[in-house]
């Protein structure tokens, strides 16, 4: 999962503050599986509008479809299994890390379980 280019698509000049990953778990008869994901928390000295515009341009040119607002950010899909989320972290949030960068945000790349896999 971490080898996929979109799992480490970082805004230019940003600093990675934290990184998390989750492996995919398959479907079973009782419950659906979980998507594989890579989450990175980044800091940058740009406005949320500038960061969003960069992701809109880059993802749009790579075949991603903008799905609209998602909380404090936006989300995109490509095909039936890939999702990319951009979410900004307000300074008063418990998720906020003390950093010298003016804007903190999450980028989350997910690859969902195919419905036919058990």
Secondary structure, 3 states (H helix, E strand, C coil): CCCCHHHHCCCCCCEEEEEEEECCECCCCCCCCECEEEEEEEEECCCHHHHHHHHHHHHHHCCCEEEEEECCEEEEEECCCEEEEEEECCCCCCCCCCCCCCEEEEEEEEECCCCCCC
